[in-house]
């Protein structure tokens, strides 16, 4: 499938590029937070916009023709730097770092003011976004990957902005369908729960490279 790109980069160079990606995205995340919460006046806004335009022009000097895609080394080490949840080089992504254990996967992330829905609470769509990735990555890590067919979320109570914890596990596998369940909690209290059905797409039901099936060193 297009968008999966094998791109062997030696470990030292990859570490360097990873650091650069994290650094620029971190700066822009900081800018997003500052923008959401700024109270400065017209003159400062005009000056900030001028500087942002100059920075954008520098970044535009050398651009990919399209999205980043998913790139992997021959050893299966994967990079999803444009991913909306995990993407190291994507300032929209918190970014989330998903940890995989034998039986379950989990994440801890701080969702700041840029993810607000109801006053002081995380936007429900953002929680669904986090669930989609967490549950999908869990299925992938367990070797039963798929595209999200159905994702249901039950919002039990508001999730305050700030640190959250997500957990997920594969409930069962039925043919090409993997059923994954998960929770999001704050201070040990579950605020939302989810079930996802991840379906191995037709194009992947034949021979699929191992690197596309398994999440190894995602990020
Ligand atoms: C190697 C693969 C890698 C994959 C990516 C890994 C990313 C990991 C990260 C993930 C994080 C990010 C995640 C994202 O953001 S993924 C992005 C959001 N999702 C999509 O864009 C998916 C779009 N839809 C499709 O591509 C296809 O419709 C899929 C692949 C879903 C099904 O394909 P197809 O339509 O050809 O299926 P089939 O006709 O062979 O039916 C097969 C079985 O499935 C049952 N069924 C069908 N549709 C649904 C449904 N919607 N809910 C529940 N069940 C459904 C059907 O009844 C049958 O069941 P049974 O009769 O056998 O019992």
py3Dmol code that shows the C-alpha trace and the ligand (Angstrom):
import py3Dmol

protein = """\
ATOM      1  CA  UNK A   1       0.000   0.000   0.000  1.00  0.00           C
ATOM      2  CA  UNK A   2       1.364   3.450  -0.868  1.00  0.00           C
ATOM      3  CA  UNK A   3       2.417   5.584   2.068  1.00  0.00           C
ATOM      4  CA  UNK A   4       4.467   2.765   3.597  1.00  0.00           C
ATOM      5  CA  UNK A   5       8.019   3.673   2.717  1.00  0.00           C
ATOM      6  CA  UNK A   6      11.111   1.614   3.406  1.00  0.00           C
ATOM      7  CA  UNK A   7      13.861   4.074   4.218  1.00  0.00           C
ATOM      8  CA  UNK A   8      16.945   2.634   5.868  1.00  0.00           C
ATOM      9  CA  UNK A   9      18.680   5.211   8.007  1.00  0.00           C
ATOM     10  CA  UNK A  10      21.648   4.324  10.174  1.00  0.00           C
ATOM     11  CA  UNK A  11      20.994   4.543  13.943  1.00  0.00           C
ATOM     12  CA  UNK A  12      23.181   7.584  14.560  1.00  0.00           C
ATOM     13  CA  UNK A  13      21.574   9.596  11.768  1.00  0.00           C
ATOM     14  CA  UNK A  14      18.117   8.437  12.842  1.00  0.00           C
ATOM     15  CA  UNK A  15      18.760   9.538  16.425  1.00  0.00           C
ATOM     16  CA  UNK A  16      19.836  12.939  15.119  1.00  0.00           C
ATOM     17  CA  UNK A  17      16.773  13.327  12.881  1.00  0.00           C
ATOM     18  CA  UNK A  18      14.493  12.167  15.702  1.00  0.00           C
ATOM     19  CA  UNK A  19      15.933  14.810  17.993  1.00  0.00           C
ATOM     20  CA  UNK A  20      15.399  17.506  15.357  1.00  0.00           C
ATOM     21  CA  UNK A  21      11.822  16.358  14.699  1.00  0.00           C
ATOM     22  CA  UNK A  22      10.967  16.363  18.406  1.00  0.00           C
ATOM     23  CA  UNK A  23      12.609  19.757  18.902  1.00  0.00           C
ATOM     24  CA  UNK A  24      10.725  21.627  16.147  1.00  0.00           C
ATOM     25  CA  UNK A  25       7.384  20.012  17.008  1.00  0.00           C
ATOM     26  CA  UNK A  26       7.939  20.814  20.698  1.00  0.00           C
ATOM     27  CA  UNK A  27       8.538  24.480  19.842  1.00  0.00           C
ATOM     28  CA  UNK A  28       5.335  24.639  17.788  1.00  0.00           C
ATOM     29  CA  UNK A  29       3.349  22.895  20.546  1.00  0.00           C
ATOM     30  CA  UNK A  30       4.580  25.563  22.906  1.00  0.00           C
ATOM     31  CA  UNK A  31       3.465  28.170  20.359  1.00  0.00           C
ATOM     32  CA  UNK A  32       0.007  26.576  20.149  1.00  0.00           C
ATOM     33  CA  UNK A  33      -0.382  26.668  23.918  1.00  0.00           C
ATOM     34  CA  UNK A  34       0.852  30.274  24.014  1.00  0.00           C
ATOM     35  CA  UNK A  35      -1.624  31.190  21.245  1.00  0.00           C
ATOM     36  CA  UNK A  36      -4.602  29.621  22.996  1.00  0.00           C
ATOM     37  CA  UNK A  37      -3.819  31.405  26.239  1.00  0.00           C
ATOM     38  CA  UNK A  38      -2.391  34.731  25.080  1.00  0.00           C
ATOM     39  CA  UNK A  39      -3.859  37.998  26.310  1.00  0.00           C
ATOM     40  CA  UNK A  40      -1.450  40.337  24.479  1.00  0.00           C
ATOM     41  CA  UNK A  41      -2.712  43.224  22.375  1.00  0.00           C
ATOM     42  CA  UNK A  42      -2.761  44.076  18.675  1.00  0.00           C
ATOM     43  CA  UNK A  43       0.857  45.223  18.388  1.00  0.00           C
ATOM     44  CA  UNK A  44       2.261  42.076  19.953  1.00  0.00           C
ATOM     45  CA  UNK A  45      -0.069  39.893  17.866  1.00  0.00           C
ATOM     46  CA  UNK A  46       1.152  41.626  14.681  1.00  0.00           C
ATOM     47  CA  UNK A  47       4.805  41.138  15.674  1.00  0.00           C
ATOM     48  CA  UNK A  48       4.217  37.496  16.619  1.00  0.00           C
ATOM     49  CA  UNK A  49       2.504  36.867  13.265  1.00  0.00           C
ATOM     50  CA  UNK A  50       5.450  38.398  11.410  1.00  0.00           C
ATOM     51  CA  UNK A  51       7.898  36.114  13.219  1.00  0.00           C
ATOM     52  CA  UNK A  52       5.697  33.050  12.700  1.00  0.00           C
ATOM     53  CA  UNK A  53       5.460  33.838   8.955  1.00  0.00           C
ATOM     54  CA  UNK A  54       9.265  34.090   8.817  1.00  0.00           C
ATOM     55  CA  UNK A  55       9.641  30.727  10.583  1.00  0.00           C
ATOM     56  CA  UNK A  56       7.103  29.134   8.233  1.00  0.00           C
ATOM     57  CA  UNK A  57       9.047  30.423   5.247  1.00  0.00           C
ATOM     58  CA  UNK A  58      12.237  28.798   6.566  1.00  0.00           C
ATOM     59  CA  UNK A  59      10.481  25.434   6.990  1.00  0.00           C
ATOM     60  CA  UNK A  60       8.957  25.729   3.505  1.00  0.00           C
ATOM     61  CA  UNK A  61      12.462  25.868   1.949  1.00  0.00           C
ATOM     62  CA  UNK A  62      12.489  22.072   1.788  1.00  0.00           C
ATOM     63  CA  UNK A  63       9.210  20.157   2.080  1.00  0.00           C
ATOM     64  CA  UNK A  64       7.862  16.701   1.369  1.00  0.00           C
ATOM     65  CA  UNK A  65       5.444  16.759  -1.574  1.00  0.00           C
ATOM     66  CA  UNK A  66       2.707  15.172   0.581  1.00  0.00           C
ATOM     67  CA  UNK A  67       2.165  13.580   3.990  1.00  0.00           C
ATOM     68  CA  UNK A  68       4.980  11.890   5.893  1.00  0.00           C
ATOM     69  CA  UNK A  69       3.472   8.415   5.586  1.00  0.00           C
ATOM     70  CA  UNK A  70       4.828   5.511   7.609  1.00  0.00           C
ATOM     71  CA  UNK A  71       8.519   4.874   7.158  1.00  0.00           C
ATOM     72  CA  UNK A  72      10.404   1.852   8.338  1.00  0.00           C
ATOM     73  CA  UNK A  73      13.891   0.445   8.428  1.00  0.00           C
ATOM     74  CA  UNK A  74      14.590  -3.104   7.241  1.00  0.00           C
ATOM     75  CA  UNK A  75      14.656  -4.168  10.931  1.00  0.00           C
ATOM     76  CA  UNK A  76      10.993  -3.076  11.251  1.00  0.00           C
ATOM     77  CA  UNK A  77      11.705   0.075  13.268  1.00  0.00           C
ATOM     78  CA  UNK A  78       8.836   2.326  12.346  1.00  0.00           C
ATOM     79  CA  UNK A  79       8.374   6.087  12.109  1.00  0.00           C
ATOM     80  CA  UNK A  80       4.918   7.660  12.044  1.00  0.00           C
ATOM     81  CA  UNK A  81       6.084  11.240  12.463  1.00  0.00           C
ATOM     82  CA  UNK A  82       2.969  12.734  10.851  1.00  0.00           C
ATOM     83  CA  UNK A  83       0.519  10.657  12.929  1.00  0.00           C
ATOM     84  CA  UNK A  84      -2.118  12.839  14.636  1.00  0.00           C
ATOM     85  CA  UNK A  85      -1.613  11.080  17.985  1.00  0.00           C
ATOM     86  CA  UNK A  86       1.921   9.648  17.992  1.00  0.00           C
ATOM     87  CA  UNK A  87       3.656  11.883  15.464  1.00  0.00           C
ATOM     88  CA  UNK A  88       6.921  13.198  16.759  1.00  0.00           C
ATOM     89  CA  UNK A  89       7.059  15.877  14.100  1.00  0.00           C
ATOM     90  CA  UNK A  90       3.369  16.711  14.324  1.00  0.00           C
ATOM     91  CA  UNK A  91       2.616  19.536  16.771  1.00  0.00           C
ATOM     92  CA  UNK A  92      -1.069  18.579  16.733  1.00  0.00           C
ATOM     93  CA  UNK A  93      -0.084  15.294  18.403  1.00  0.00           C
ATOM     94  CA  UNK A  94       0.392  15.564  22.193  1.00  0.00           C
ATOM     95  CA  UNK A  95       2.522  13.357  21.328  1.00  0.00           C
ATOM     96  CA  UNK A  96       1.466  10.098  22.902  1.00  0.00           C
ATOM     97  CA  UNK A  97       3.975   7.368  23.713  1.00  0.00           C
ATOM     98  CA  UNK A  98       2.241   3.979  23.888  1.00  0.00           C
ATOM     99  CA  UNK A  99       3.860   1.268  26.016  1.00  0.00           C
ATOM    100  CA  UNK A 100       3.182  -2.350  25.170  1.00  0.00           C
ATOM    101  CA  UNK A 101       3.234  -5.079  27.812  1.00  0.00           C
ATOM    102  CA  UNK A 102       2.576  -8.771  27.231  1.00  0.00           C
ATOM    103  CA  UNK A 103      -1.132  -8.584  28.008  1.00  0.00           C
ATOM    104  CA  UNK A 104      -1.991  -4.926  27.668  1.00  0.00           C
ATOM    105  CA  UNK A 105      -0.860  -1.529  26.399  1.00  0.00           C
ATOM    106  CA  UNK A 106      -0.968   1.798  28.173  1.00  0.00           C
ATOM    107  CA  UNK A 107      -0.156   5.469  27.858  1.00  0.00           C
ATOM    108  CA  UNK A 108       0.142   8.493  30.071  1.00  0.00           C
ATOM    109  CA  UNK A 109      -0.132  11.929  28.562  1.00  0.00           C
ATOM    110  CA  UNK A 110      -0.841  15.483  29.623  1.00  0.00           C
ATOM    111  CA  UNK A 111      -3.681  17.017  27.611  1.00  0.00           C
ATOM    112  CA  UNK A 112      -3.387  20.809  27.865  1.00  0.00           C
ATOM    113  CA  UNK A 113      -5.693  23.736  27.035  1.00  0.00           C
ATOM    114  CA  UNK A 114      -5.443  23.124  23.286  1.00  0.00           C
ATOM    115  CA  UNK A 115      -7.555  19.975  23.749  1.00  0.00           C
ATOM    116  CA  UNK A 116     -10.447  21.670  25.549  1.00  0.00           C
ATOM    117  CA  UNK A 117     -14.074  20.891  24.821  1.00  0.00           C
ATOM    118  CA  UNK A 118     -16.441  21.767  27.673  1.00  0.00           C
ATOM    119  CA  UNK A 119     -14.839  24.342  30.003  1.00  0.00           C
ATOM    120  CA  UNK A 120     -11.811  22.779  31.663  1.00  0.00           C
ATOM    121  CA  UNK A 121     -12.550  19.343  30.215  1.00  0.00           C
ATOM    122  CA  UNK A 122     -11.001  17.342  27.392  1.00  0.00           C
ATOM    123  CA  UNK A 123     -12.952  17.447  24.113  1.00  0.00           C
ATOM    124  CA  UNK A 124     -14.829  14.167  23.550  1.00  0.00           C
ATOM    125  CA  UNK A 125     -13.456  13.904  20.012  1.00  0.00           C
ATOM    126  CA  UNK A 126      -9.909  14.140  21.346  1.00  0.00           C
ATOM    127  CA  UNK A 127     -10.590  11.266  23.726  1.00  0.00           C
ATOM    128  CA  UNK A 128     -11.982   9.243  20.803  1.00  0.00           C
ATOM    129  CA  UNK A 129      -8.811  10.084  18.870  1.00  0.00           C
ATOM    130  CA  UNK A 130      -6.635   8.846  21.717  1.00  0.00           C
ATOM    131  CA  UNK A 131      -8.742   5.684  22.059  1.00  0.00           C
ATOM    132  CA  UNK A 132      -8.572   4.999  18.311  1.00  0.00           C
ATOM    133  CA  UNK A 133      -4.791   5.060  18.331  1.00  0.00           C
ATOM    134  CA  UNK A 134      -4.351   3.255  21.648  1.00  0.00           C
ATOM    135  CA  UNK A 135      -6.729   0.432  20.757  1.00  0.00           C
ATOM    136  CA  UNK A 136      -5.450   0.201  17.162  1.00  0.00           C
ATOM    137  CA  UNK A 137      -1.820   0.107  18.275  1.00  0.00           C
ATOM    138  CA  UNK A 138      -2.687  -2.560  20.855  1.00  0.00           C
ATOM    139  CA  UNK A 139      -4.171  -4.781  18.134  1.00  0.00           C
ATOM    140  CA  UNK A 140      -1.160  -4.122  15.928  1.00  0.00           C
ATOM    141  CA  UNK A 141       1.322  -4.940  18.679  1.00  0.00           C
ATOM    142  CA  UNK A 142      -0.477  -8.214  19.403  1.00  0.00           C
ATOM    143  CA  UNK A 143      -0.014  -9.189  15.735  1.00  0.00           C
ATOM    144  CA  UNK A 144      -3.712  -8.827  14.788  1.00  0.00           C
ATOM    145  CA  UNK A 145      -3.751  -5.355  13.177  1.00  0.00           C
ATOM    146  CA  UNK A 146      -6.555  -3.661  11.314  1.00  0.00           C
ATOM    147  CA  UNK A 147      -8.183  -0.449  10.238  1.00  0.00           C
ATOM    148  CA  UNK A 148     -10.799   0.938  12.595  1.00  0.00           C
ATOM    149  CA  UNK A 149     -14.174  -0.428  11.473  1.00  0.00           C
ATOM    150  CA  UNK A 150     -16.177   0.669  14.501  1.00  0.00           C
ATOM    151  CA  UNK A 151     -15.176   2.643  17.564  1.00  0.00           C
ATOM    152  CA  UNK A 152     -17.600   3.196  20.407  1.00  0.00           C
ATOM    153  CA  UNK A 153     -16.902   5.437  23.364  1.00  0.00           C
ATOM    154  CA  UNK A 154     -18.869   5.734  26.562  1.00  0.00           C
ATOM    155  CA  UNK A 155     -18.162   9.005  28.356  1.00  0.00           C
ATOM    156  CA  UNK A 156     -18.880   8.244  31.992  1.00  0.00           C
ATOM    157  CA  UNK A 157     -17.878  11.620  33.416  1.00  0.00           C
ATOM    158  CA  UNK A 158     -15.971  14.678  32.269  1.00  0.00           C
ATOM    159  CA  UNK A 159     -12.227  14.218  31.841  1.00  0.00           C
ATOM    160  CA  UNK A 160     -10.375  17.218  33.304  1.00  0.00           C
ATOM    161  CA  UNK A 161      -7.576  18.707  31.201  1.00  0.00           C
ATOM    162  CA  UNK A 162      -4.213  17.539  32.510  1.00  0.00           C
ATOM    163  CA  UNK A 163      -2.662  14.105  32.936  1.00  0.00           C
ATOM    164  CA  UNK A 164      -4.676  11.086  31.804  1.00  0.00           C
ATOM    165  CA  UNK A 165      -3.899   7.380  31.684  1.00  0.00           C
ATOM    166  CA  UNK A 166      -5.139   5.058  28.954  1.00  0.00           C
ATOM    167  CA  UNK A 167      -5.151   1.266  29.016  1.00  0.00           C
ATOM    168  CA  UNK A 168      -6.210  -1.275  26.419  1.00  0.00           C
ATOM    169  CA  UNK A 169      -6.207  -4.990  25.744  1.00  0.00           C
ATOM    170  CA  UNK A 170      -7.323  -7.321  22.997  1.00  0.00           C
ATOM    171  CA  UNK A 171     -10.607  -8.871  24.063  1.00  0.00           C
ATOM    172  CA  UNK A 172     -10.982 -11.392  21.230  1.00  0.00           C
ATOM    173  CA  UNK A 173     -10.207 -12.096  17.603  1.00  0.00           C
ATOM    174  CA  UNK A 174     -12.866 -13.313  15.172  1.00  0.00           C
ATOM    175  CA  UNK A 175     -11.392 -13.995  11.741  1.00  0.00           C
ATOM    176  CA  UNK A 176     -10.192 -10.666  10.328  1.00  0.00           C
ATOM    177  CA  UNK A 177     -11.804  -8.722  13.189  1.00  0.00           C
ATOM    178  CA  UNK A 178      -9.979  -7.810  16.383  1.00  0.00           C
ATOM    179  CA  UNK A 179     -12.053  -6.550  19.308  1.00  0.00           C
ATOM    180  CA  UNK A 180     -10.109  -4.269  21.641  1.00  0.00           C
ATOM    181  CA  UNK A 181     -11.350  -2.613  24.828  1.00  0.00           C
ATOM    182  CA  UNK A 182      -9.871   0.263  26.763  1.00  0.00           C
ATOM    183  CA  UNK A 183     -10.325   2.906  29.422  1.00  0.00           C
ATOM    184  CA  UNK A 184      -9.154   6.424  30.111  1.00  0.00           C
ATOM    185  CA  UNK A 185      -8.783   7.386  33.726  1.00  0.00           C
ATOM    186  CA  UNK A 186      -7.756  10.355  35.823  1.00  0.00           C
ATOM    187  CA  UNK A 187      -6.360   9.848  39.310  1.00  0.00           C
ATOM    188  CA  UNK A 188      -7.369   6.188  39.148  1.00  0.00           C
ATOM    189  CA  UNK A 189     -11.001   6.947  38.239  1.00  0.00           C
ATOM    190  CA  UNK A 190     -12.303   5.794  34.858  1.00  0.00           C
ATOM    191  CA  UNK A 191     -13.813   8.716  32.917  1.00  0.00           C
ATOM    192  CA  UNK A 192     -14.339   7.004  29.545  1.00  0.00           C
ATOM    193  CA  UNK A 193     -14.377   3.489  28.141  1.00  0.00           C
ATOM    194  CA  UNK A 194     -14.198   2.262  24.595  1.00  0.00           C
ATOM    195  CA  UNK A 195     -14.478  -0.742  22.330  1.00  0.00           C
ATOM    196  CA  UNK A 196     -12.959  -0.854  18.876  1.00  0.00           C
ATOM    197  CA  UNK A 197     -13.348  -3.372  16.071  1.00  0.00           C
ATOM    198  CA  UNK A 198     -10.202  -3.387  13.946  1.00  0.00           C
ATOM    199  CA  UNK A 199     -10.514  -5.131  10.614  1.00  0.00           C
ATOM    200  CA  UNK A 200      -7.653  -6.384   8.494  1.00  0.00           C
ATOM    201  CA  UNK A 201      -8.347  -4.673   5.142  1.00  0.00           C
ATOM    202  CA  UNK A 202      -8.728  -6.771   2.013  1.00  0.00           C
ATOM    203  CA  UNK A 203      -5.480  -5.449   0.532  1.00  0.00           C
ATOM    204  CA  UNK A 204      -3.606  -6.797   3.577  1.00  0.00           C
ATOM    205  CA  UNK A 205      -5.151 -10.258   3.724  1.00  0.00           C
ATOM    206  CA  UNK A 206      -2.479 -11.827   1.540  1.00  0.00           C
ATOM    207  CA  UNK A 207       1.234 -11.453   2.011  1.00  0.00           C
ATOM    208  CA  UNK A 208       1.909  -8.447   4.231  1.00  0.00           C
ATOM    209  CA  UNK A 209       5.429  -7.365   5.166  1.00  0.00           C
ATOM    210  CA  UNK A 210       6.134  -7.960   8.845  1.00  0.00           C
ATOM    211  CA  UNK A 211       6.999  -4.284   9.311  1.00  0.00           C
ATOM    212  CA  UNK A 212       3.415  -3.322   8.403  1.00  0.00           C
ATOM    213  CA  UNK A 213       1.932  -5.886  10.761  1.00  0.00           C
ATOM    214  CA  UNK A 214       3.897  -5.241  13.882  1.00  0.00           C
ATOM    215  CA  UNK A 215       4.624  -2.095  15.781  1.00  0.00           C
ATOM    216  CA  UNK A 216       8.329  -2.125  16.590  1.00  0.00           C
ATOM    217  CA  UNK A 217       9.808   1.012  18.051  1.00  0.00           C
ATOM    218  CA  UNK A 218       6.941   3.162  16.802  1.00  0.00           C
ATOM    219  CA  UNK A 219       7.541   6.857  17.079  1.00  0.00           C
TER     220      UNK A 219
END
"""
ligand_1 = """\
63
LIG
C -1.286 -4.597 8.013
C -2.575 -3.845 8.091
C -2.286 -2.519 8.768
C -3.550 -1.804 9.149
C -3.303 -0.439 9.753
C -2.761 -0.538 11.151
C -2.823 0.800 11.797
C -2.661 0.702 13.296
C -2.930 1.978 13.984
C -4.389 2.204 14.103
C -4.739 3.518 14.663
C -5.417 4.423 13.692
C -6.651 3.788 13.143
C -7.290 4.604 12.076
O -7.388 5.785 12.153
S -7.877 3.750 10.740
C -8.728 5.019 9.818
C -10.215 4.985 10.023
N -10.768 3.798 9.443
C -10.919 3.657 8.124
O -10.608 4.514 7.341
C -11.511 2.334 7.676
C -12.307 2.491 6.401
N -12.982 1.228 6.126
C -12.347 0.204 5.506
O -11.208 0.330 5.072
C -13.092 -1.115 5.397
O -14.487 -0.896 5.404
C -12.711 -2.085 6.564
C -11.212 -2.440 6.493
C -13.048 -1.494 7.940
C -13.518 -3.368 6.423
O -13.191 -3.947 5.234
P -14.284 -4.608 4.320
O -15.433 -3.646 4.236
O -13.646 -5.048 3.080
O -14.690 -5.836 5.256
P -15.359 -7.187 4.786
O -16.551 -6.896 3.925
O -14.332 -8.119 4.248
O -15.908 -7.724 6.175
C -15.062 -8.406 7.095
C -15.799 -8.549 8.390
O -15.844 -7.263 9.050
C -17.221 -6.850 9.266
N -17.242 -5.416 9.096
C -17.022 -4.714 7.962
N -17.021 -3.390 8.211
C -17.247 -3.266 9.532
C -17.319 -2.149 10.386
N -17.169 -0.895 9.931
N -17.514 -2.368 11.691
C -17.657 -3.610 12.174
N -17.574 -4.720 11.423
C -17.387 -4.540 10.105
C -18.041 -7.612 8.251
O -19.367 -7.760 8.651
C -17.287 -8.929 8.227
O -17.628 -9.656 9.395
P -17.910 -11.224 9.306
O -19.041 -11.382 8.338
O -16.620 -11.841 8.787
O -18.227 -11.646 10.696
"""
view = py3Dmol.view(width=600, height=400)
view.addModel(protein, "pdb")
view.setStyle({"model": 0}, {"cartoon": {"style": "trace"}})
view.addModel(ligand_1, "xyz")
view.setStyle({"model": 1}, {"stick": {}})
view.zoomTo()
view.show()
